Structures are given as C-alpha cells and as structure tokens.
C-alpha cells in the first residue's frame, strides 16, 4: 500500500476529507494542542497544520509497523487523531481503550473510519458476481449506534459520533478497485473469499457499469467520526 501512496497521482480524497473535518472540529472547539499523536496521516497534511502553531506532533501509521492493538509507546497526549485505520483492527474495543490510555487527562481523541453503508455499488456487484455462493469481500463496518457504544465501553467521556457521506464516480470497476487499494481500503480479512474467475470478473465489470450513467458509476463512502475525552 505504501508504494502506491507515494505516487504523485495517488488518490487521497478520503484522507483529505478526514483531515479537513478534523481541522474544522479543532477550530470550532478552539483547541490548540501542545502534544499530539496523529495516526494514518500518510500525506502529512494534518501533522503539518498542527506543527505550525507549535504543537509537538508524533506521526504513526500501521503501514509502517505501528500496532494499534498494543499499548502505545508513549502517553500524555492532549490530542490523538486516527484517520482511516481503526476500522480494520481485529479488537476495536481494545484498540480504543489503549488509545484512551495514551491521552493525558483532559485530552481529546478524534477517530475517522469507513462506516456502515459504504461501497453499496461494489457490494451489489460482488453479490452478482459470486452468484449462489457469496464470499466475504469486505470487512465488517461500524454504524453510528455501535460507534457510540464502543466509545462508552472504552471509557470516553462526552462521546460524540456522527456520519457523513462522500460520493465519487468511476469509469470502471477496475478504477474503483485501484483507488481502494491505493487508499488502504481493499480486503484485509484473514480468510477472504476466493478470487473471481475471468467469467465472474467480466460479469462484475458489466454489472458495475450498468449501475451507472453515461459511462460513470457513482460509489458512496460513509465516513464515521468518533470523538471523546479523557476526564
């Protein structure tokens, strides 16, 4: 994934949206952290904006070996931001507990992930291609209600969960798959379904194209944002 992201033309619209959203939240709350941990900001845009006013920023990414399901190597952060990584954790409740443990008292955590309702066109296409034996193609995703329950379970104070949609159009199923891979959103299941054979792939491409208009098919991404404080 990392080598795909280093290309000059690598898609980053989902990460860019998450970064802009976090910046707006921090501005609205008038938060100026002095020490922050930023996870998954592979373009470095959020880290750069936080560093400018004097914040000490630690950047980490699972693609570089950072493990979200183990105790954090440092604590005492007054801001932790996780961008598009936690939804693939095997133990999401445990990862949230560890994240909260890395916060200083009074610290804020903001976590953006792909939420339930994402990729409906791809899901429908895969169901058609798989036929009578549908295979697991995407990892389970969290909705707003489950997100709130997870924050409470992890011990966050004043938990807030909201969801927003982002649509993008694609000229082919192949271009959608390429975008997902470049943004780290492809299948990460330990036991994924069998690869599609040529006939199934051709059927999937035709079905995806038929779902669109004028040679473009719109895919929907639902971005779930969870935030909470350590009191």
C-alpha positions as CSV (number, residue, x, y, z in Angstrom):
1,X,0.0,0.0,0.0
2,X,2.7,2.5,0.9
3,X,4.4,2.3,-2.5
4,X,1.0,3.1,-4.1
5,X,0.6,6.1,-1.9
6,X,4.0,7.6,-2.8
7,X,3.0,8.0,-6.4
8,X,2.3,11.6,-7.4
9,X,-1.1,10.8,-8.8
10,X,-2.2,8.6,-5.8
11,X,-5.9,9.2,-4.8
12,X,-6.3,10.8,-1.4
13,X,-9.8,12.2,-1.4
14,X,-11.0,10.2,1.6
15,X,-7.9,11.2,3.7
16,X,-8.2,14.8,2.6
17,X,-11.8,14.9,3.6
18,X,-11.0,13.4,7.0
19,X,-8.1,15.9,7.6
20,X,-10.3,18.9,6.7
21,X,-13.1,17.6,9.0
22,X,-10.6,17.3,11.9
23,X,-9.2,20.8,11.3
24,X,-12.8,22.2,11.3
25,X,-13.6,20.4,14.6
26,X,-10.4,21.7,16.3
27,X,-11.1,25.2,15.1
28,X,-14.8,25.0,16.3
29,X,-13.7,23.7,19.7
30,X,-10.8,26.2,19.8
31,X,-8.4,23.5,20.7
32,X,-4.7,24.2,20.4
33,X,-2.9,21.1,21.5
34,X,0.7,21.2,22.7
35,X,1.4,17.5,22.2
36,X,-0.4,15.3,19.6
37,X,-0.3,11.8,18.2
38,X,-1.6,11.5,14.6
39,X,-2.2,8.1,13.1
40,X,-2.7,7.3,9.4
41,X,-1.9,10.8,8.0
42,X,0.2,9.4,5.2
43,X,0.3,12.7,3.3
44,X,1.3,14.6,6.5
45,X,-1.2,17.5,5.9
46,X,-2.7,17.3,9.4
47,X,0.6,16.9,11.2
48,X,1.9,20.0,9.3
49,X,-1.1,22.1,10.2
50,X,-0.7,21.1,13.9
51,X,3.0,21.7,13.9
52,X,2.7,25.3,12.5
53,X,1.4,26.9,15.8
54,X,4.0,25.0,17.9
55,X,2.4,21.6,18.6
56,X,4.8,18.7,19.2
57,X,3.4,16.1,16.8
58,X,4.2,12.3,16.7
59,X,3.2,10.7,13.5
60,X,2.5,6.9,13.2
61,X,1.0,4.6,10.6
62,X,0.1,0.9,10.7
63,X,1.6,0.6,7.2
64,X,5.0,1.5,8.8
65,X,4.6,-1.1,11.6
66,X,2.6,0.9,14.2
67,X,0.4,-1.5,16.1
68,X,-2.9,-0.1,17.3
69,X,-3.8,-3.2,19.3
70,X,-0.7,-2.9,21.6
71,X,0.0,-0.4,24.4
72,X,1.1,2.9,22.9
73,X,4.9,3.6,23.2
74,X,4.2,7.0,24.8
75,X,1.4,8.6,26.8
76,X,0.3,12.1,27.9
77,X,-1.0,13.3,24.5
78,X,-3.6,16.1,24.8
79,X,-4.8,15.2,21.2
80,X,-4.9,11.9,19.4
81,X,-6.2,11.7,15.8
82,X,-6.7,8.4,13.9
83,X,-7.5,8.6,10.2
84,X,-9.0,5.7,8.4
85,X,-7.1,2.9,10.3
86,X,-9.2,1.7,13.2
87,X,-12.0,0.0,11.3
88,X,-9.7,-2.8,10.3
89,X,-8.5,-3.6,13.9
90,X,-9.3,-7.1,15.0
91,X,-10.0,-5.9,18.5
92,X,-11.6,-2.5,18.1
93,X,-12.8,-2.1,21.7
94,X,-9.3,-3.0,22.9
95,X,-7.7,-0.5,20.5
96,X,-10.0,2.3,21.7
97,X,-9.1,1.5,25.3
98,X,-5.4,1.7,24.5
99,X,-5.9,4.9,22.6
100,X,-7.7,6.5,25.6
101,X,-4.9,5.3,27.8
102,X,-2.4,7.3,25.8
103,X,-4.3,10.5,26.3
104,X,-3.5,13.0,29.1
105,X,-6.3,13.9,31.5
106,X,-8.5,16.3,29.6
107,X,-7.2,15.1,26.3
108,X,-9.4,14.6,23.2
109,X,-9.4,11.7,20.7
110,X,-10.9,12.0,17.2
111,X,-11.1,8.9,15.1
112,X,-12.4,8.8,11.5
113,X,-13.2,5.4,9.8
114,X,-15.2,4.0,6.9
115,X,-18.7,3.3,8.4
116,X,-21.6,1.0,7.6
117,X,-23.3,1.9,4.3
118,X,-20.0,2.4,2.4
119,X,-19.5,0.9,-1.0
120,X,-23.0,-0.2,-1.9
121,X,-22.3,-0.4,-5.6
122,X,-19.3,-2.6,-5.0
123,X,-21.2,-4.8,-2.6
124,X,-24.1,-5.3,-5.0
125,X,-21.6,-6.0,-7.9
126,X,-19.8,-8.7,-5.9
127,X,-23.1,-10.4,-4.9
128,X,-24.0,-10.7,-8.5
129,X,-20.5,-12.0,-9.5
130,X,-20.4,-14.5,-6.6
131,X,-23.8,-16.0,-7.6
132,X,-25.3,-18.6,-5.2
133,X,-22.2,-18.7,-3.0
134,X,-21.5,-15.1,-1.8
135,X,-18.0,-14.7,-0.4
136,X,-16.6,-12.3,2.2
137,X,-15.3,-9.4,0.2
138,X,-15.3,-6.5,2.8
139,X,-14.6,-6.3,6.5
140,X,-17.5,-5.5,8.9
141,X,-18.1,-1.8,9.4
142,X,-19.4,0.1,12.4
143,X,-22.6,2.3,12.3
144,X,-23.4,5.4,14.5
145,X,-25.1,3.4,17.2
146,X,-22.3,0.9,17.5
147,X,-19.8,3.7,17.5
148,X,-21.3,5.3,20.5
149,X,-21.5,2.1,22.4
150,X,-17.8,1.4,21.6
151,X,-16.8,4.9,23.0
152,X,-18.7,4.3,26.2
153,X,-17.3,0.8,26.6
154,X,-13.7,2.3,26.2
155,X,-14.4,4.8,28.9
156,X,-14.5,8.0,26.9
157,X,-16.3,11.0,28.4
158,X,-18.8,13.1,26.4
159,X,-18.7,10.7,23.4
160,X,-19.9,12.1,20.1
161,X,-20.4,10.0,16.9
162,X,-21.6,11.4,13.5
163,X,-21.6,10.2,9.9
164,X,-21.3,12.0,6.6
165,X,-21.3,10.8,3.1
166,X,-18.9,11.3,0.2
167,X,-19.6,10.3,-3.4
168,X,-17.1,9.6,-6.1
169,X,-17.7,8.5,-9.7
170,X,-15.7,5.9,-11.6
171,X,-15.4,4.9,-15.2
172,X,-14.9,1.2,-14.4
173,X,-14.8,-1.3,-11.7
174,X,-11.1,-1.6,-12.2
175,X,-10.6,2.1,-11.4
176,X,-12.6,1.8,-8.2
177,X,-10.6,-1.2,-7.1
178,X,-7.3,0.6,-7.8
179,X,-8.5,3.6,-5.8
180,X,-9.4,1.3,-2.8
181,X,-6.0,-0.4,-2.9
182,X,-4.1,2.9,-3.1
183,X,-6.0,4.2,-0.1
184,X,-5.7,1.0,2.0
185,X,-9.3,0.1,1.7
186,X,-9.0,-3.3,0.0
187,X,-9.9,-6.6,1.5
188,X,-8.0,-7.2,4.8
189,X,-9.9,-10.3,6.0
190,X,-7.7,-13.1,7.2
191,X,-9.8,-15.6,5.2
192,X,-11.1,-13.6,2.2
193,X,-13.3,-15.1,-0.5
194,X,-11.8,-16.9,-3.4
195,X,-10.6,-14.7,-6.3
196,X,-13.1,-14.1,-9.0
197,X,-12.5,-16.2,-12.2
198,X,-12.5,-14.5,-15.6
199,X,-16.2,-15.0,-16.2
200,X,-17.1,-13.7,-12.8
201,X,-14.9,-10.7,-13.2
202,X,-16.4,-9.9,-16.6
203,X,-19.9,-10.2,-15.1
204,X,-18.8,-7.9,-12.2
205,X,-17.5,-5.2,-14.6
206,X,-20.6,-5.3,-16.7
207,X,-22.9,-5.1,-13.6
208,X,-20.9,-2.2,-12.2
209,X,-21.1,-0.3,-15.5
210,X,-24.8,-1.0,-15.8
211,X,-25.4,0.6,-12.4
212,X,-24.2,4.0,-13.7
213,X,-25.0,6.5,-16.4
214,X,-23.0,8.0,-19.3
215,X,-20.1,5.7,-18.6
216,X,-19.7,6.6,-14.9
217,X,-20.9,4.8,-11.8
218,X,-21.2,6.7,-8.5
219,X,-19.9,4.9,-5.4
220,X,-20.8,6.1,-1.9
221,X,-18.4,6.3,1.1
222,X,-19.8,6.8,4.6
223,X,-17.3,8.4,6.9
224,X,-17.9,7.8,10.6
225,X,-16.2,10.1,13.1
226,X,-15.9,9.1,16.8
227,X,-14.7,11.6,19.4
228,X,-14.4,11.6,23.2
229,X,-12.4,13.0,26.1
230,X,-10.4,11.5,28.9
231,X,-11.6,13.0,32.1
